[in-house]
Amino acid sequence: MKRRRKAVPSAHIYAFPSARHRRIVAFIAAEMRKRPSADHAEKFLIEHLDIEWGRLAGLGITDAEIEQHCHAFAKAAWQIVFADRRTWRAA
């Protein structure tokens, strides 16, 4: 009798669980709002995404998947930052 093997979950599931992702995006967006300008906020975001890229690459995730994740992360962060421009000092 053959034993069924469990499917091995991909690293993608462990790399960015949705609950943790939302908290991190909110934290990064809050830090971006503290920056004096949109350029400084963008630099902060890029620095974070560079760290995240290295972490995910270390888990063996493909560059295409990482790029897709970083794009989604950046879009979500900017949406939070610009949701209420009055609260951002650079506005």
Backbone as CSV, one residue per row, in Angstrom:
resi,resn,N_x,N_y,N_z,CA_x,CA_y,CA_z,C_x,C_y,C_z
1,MET,0.843,-1.181,0.000,0.000,0.000,0.000,0.889,1.246,0.000
2,LYS,0.587,2.151,-0.902,1.340,3.393,-1.016,0.812,4.423,-0.033
3,ARG,1.718,5.116,0.615,1.322,6.197,1.517,1.181,7.479,0.723
4,ARG,0.159,8.209,1.020,-0.012,9.511,0.372,0.920,10.513,1.020
5,ARG,1.555,11.277,0.185,2.435,12.327,0.692,1.658,13.626,0.727
6,LYS,1.859,14.338,1.786,1.253,15.667,1.866,1.953,16.579,0.879
7,ALA,1.173,17.427,0.282,1.762,18.424,-0.611,2.583,19.390,0.235
8,VAL,3.751,19.687,-0.220,4.622,20.618,0.498,4.151,22.029,0.199
9,PRO,3.789,22.783,1.233,3.349,24.162,0.965,4.507,24.992,0.444
10,SER,4.194,25.912,-0.432,5.249,26.744,-1.008,5.740,27.755,0.017
11,ALA,6.926,28.265,-0.227,7.492,29.286,0.658,6.643,30.536,0.639
12,HIS,5.903,30.740,-0.439,5.060,31.928,-0.582,4.092,32.055,0.588
13,ILE,3.537,30.950,1.029,2.585,30.976,2.143,3.270,31.446,3.416
14,TYR,4.465,30.963,3.659,5.182,31.324,4.878,5.863,32.680,4.785
15,ALA,6.127,33.138,3.579,6.874,34.379,3.409,6.041,35.609,3.742
16,PHE,4.775,35.614,3.374,3.958,36.779,3.678,2.554,36.380,4.081
17,PRO,2.397,35.922,5.323,1.034,35.663,5.785,0.251,36.965,5.813
18,SER,-0.998,36.921,5.437,-1.760,38.148,5.233,-1.885,39.011,6.486
19,ALA,-2.083,38.435,7.647,-2.231,39.250,8.862,-0.942,40.015,9.161
20,ARG,0.167,39.348,9.068,1.444,40.013,9.319,1.697,41.070,8.252
21,HIS,1.372,40.765,7.041,1.569,41.690,5.927,0.817,43.002,6.172
22,ARG,-0.422,42.916,6.592,-1.214,44.133,6.841,-0.586,44.991,7.933
23,ARG,-0.094,44.367,8.985,0.524,45.136,10.071,1.812,45.804,9.611
24,ILE,2.586,45.087,8.843,3.849,45.655,8.366,3.583,46.797,7.394
25,VAL,2.625,46.617,6.502,2.291,47.695,5.557,1.838,48.930,6.322
26,ALA,0.988,48.742,7.330,0.506,49.881,8.118,1.663,50.567,8.849
27,PHE,2.589,49.782,9.381,3.739,50.349,10.082,4.621,51.145,9.122
28,ILE,4.934,50.568,7.964,5.787,51.254,6.983,5.102,52.527,6.495
29,ALA,3.796,52.461,6.249,3.066,53.655,5.805,3.112,54.744,6.874
30,ALA,2.968,54.356,8.134,3.040,55.346,9.223,4.424,55.979,9.279
31,GLU,5.461,55.178,9.072,6.826,55.724,9.052,7.031,56.627,7.845
32,MET,6.433,56.274,6.729,6.541,57.109,5.523,5.891,58.469,5.760
33,ARG,4.781,58.484,6.468,4.091,59.759,6.756,4.925,60.686,7.622
34,LYS,5.826,60.117,8.405,6.682,60.926,9.278,7.787,61.633,8.503
35,ARG,8.008,61.228,7.276,9.067,61.823,6.473,8.640,63.202,5.979
36,PRO,9.604,64.112,5.778,9.262,65.494,5.413,8.744,65.683,3.991
37,SER,8.965,64.708,3.121,8.496,64.873,1.736,8.201,63.502,1.135
38,ALA,7.529,63.534,-0.012,7.227,62.287,-0.712,8.517,61.600,-1.171
39,ASP,9.527,62.372,-1.537,10.809,61.780,-1.951,11.466,61.029,-0.801
40,HIS,11.430,61.622,0.394,11.999,60.952,1.566,11.178,59.713,1.933
41,ALA,9.877,59.811,1.791,9.009,58.663,2.070,9.301,57.532,1.093
42,GLU,9.487,57.892,-0.175,9.797,56.885,-1.188,11.131,56.216,-0.893
43,LYS,12.120,56.991,-0.483,13.426,56.430,-0.140,13.297,55.445,1.009
44,PHE,12.511,55.797,2.024,12.294,54.897,3.152,11.643,53.594,2.685
45,LEU,10.638,53.697,1.832,9.949,52.519,1.312,10.903,51.640,0.502
46,ILE,11.711,52.246,-0.336,12.666,51.489,-1.156,13.671,50.754,-0.273
47,GLU,14.133,51.409,0.781,15.062,50.754,1.702,14.412,49.535,2.349
48,HIS,13.148,49.673,2.741,12.439,48.531,3.331,12.278,47.406,2.307
49,LEU,11.889,47.758,1.090,11.676,46.742,0.062,12.978,46.043,-0.309
50,ASP,14.099,46.748,-0.243,15.401,46.133,-0.509,15.710,45.075,0.546
51,ILE,15.428,45.376,1.789,15.624,44.408,2.877,14.696,43.210,2.666
52,GLU,13.452,43.496,2.334,12.461,42.436,2.114,12.863,41.560,0.931
53,TRP,13.388,42.168,-0.125,13.824,41.408,-1.296,14.903,40.402,-0.888
54,GLY,15.873,40.868,-0.123,16.947,39.970,0.318,16.429,38.832,1.183
55,ARG,15.502,39.128,2.057,14.924,38.101,2.928,14.186,37.053,2.107
56,LEU,13.366,37.495,1.177,12.591,36.562,0.370,13.481,35.765,-0.582
57,ALA,14.507,36.401,-1.125,15.442,35.682,-1.993,16.143,34.587,-1.203
58,GLY,16.442,34.864,0.053,17.061,33.864,0.920,16.160,32.669,1.180
59,LEU,14.860,32.862,1.059,13.907,31.761,1.222,13.736,30.960,-0.069
60,GLY,14.379,31.410,-1.135,14.314,30.696,-2.399,13.141,31.089,-3.283
61,ILE,12.543,32.220,-3.021,11.419,32.696,-3.825,11.964,33.343,-5.092
62,THR,11.295,33.118,-6.190,11.780,33.621,-7.473,11.710,35.145,-7.526
63,ASP,12.563,35.705,-8.377,12.585,37.164,-8.537,11.240,37.698,-9.014
64,ALA,10.581,36.972,-9.884,9.277,37.426,-10.398,8.250,37.504,-9.272
65,GLU,8.241,36.505,-8.388,7.303,36.526,-7.264,7.645,37.649,-6.282
66,ILE,8.923,37.846,-6.054,9.353,38.912,-5.141,8.971,40.269,-5.706
67,GLU,9.195,40.460,-6.997,8.842,41.730,-7.625,7.339,41.989,-7.518
68,GLN,6.556,40.954,-7.725,5.099,41.073,-7.616,4.706,41.439,-6.183
69,HIS,5.327,40.811,-5.207,5.041,41.115,-3.805,5.439,42.546,-3.470
70,CYS,6.625,42.958,-3.908,7.092,44.316,-3.605,6.188,45.360,-4.242
71,HIS,5.730,45.112,-5.452,4.824,46.046,-6.120,3.516,46.172,-5.335
72,ALA,2.956,45.044,-4.922,1.710,45.062,-4.152,1.917,45.755,-2.805
73,PHE,3.069,45.502,-2.178,3.385,46.123,-0.893,3.478,47.640,-1.043
74,ALA,4.204,48.091,-2.065,4.374,49.529,-2.283,3.034,50.196,-2.587
75,LYS,2.217,49.564,-3.403,0.909,50.131,-3.738,0.045,50.273,-2.492
76,ALA,0.028,49.240,-1.658,-0.772,49.284,-0.425,-0.257,50.366,0.523
77,ALA,1.062,50.493,0.631,1.643,51.505,1.519,1.298,52.918,1.040
78,TRP,1.452,53.181,-0.262,1.133,54.511,-0.791,-0.351,54.825,-0.643
79,GLN,-1.215,53.841,-0.793,-2.649,54.079,-0.611,-2.945,54.531,0.811
80,ILE,-2.266,53.930,1.781,-2.461,54.345,3.175,-1.913,55.752,3.382
81,VAL,-0.728,56.007,2.848,-0.091,57.320,3.032,-0.965,58.428,2.464
82,PHE,-1.525,58.197,1.285,-2.306,59.241,0.629,-3.799,59.196,0.956
83,ALA,-4.230,58.269,1.802,-5.647,58.158,2.154,-6.160,59.453,2.788
84,ASP,-5.331,60.051,3.620,-5.721,61.308,4.253,-4.490,62.212,4.256
85,ARG,-4.308,62.924,3.174,-3.110,63.744,3.009,-2.951,64.797,4.093
86,ARG,-4.063,65.192,4.735,-3.959,66.230,5.766,-3.131,65.780,6.941
87,THR,-3.058,64.458,7.179,-2.291,63.989,8.321,-0.816,63.786,7.990
88,TRP,-0.463,63.890,6.723,0.933,63.722,6.342,1.588,65.074,6.288
89,ARG,2.699,65.220,6.987,3.358,66.528,7.101,3.785,67.088,5.766
90,ALA,4.037,66.263,4.781,4.515,66.763,3.500,3.402,67.339,2.651
91,ALA,2.156,67.129,3.028,1.021,67.598,2.208,0.869,69.092,2.271
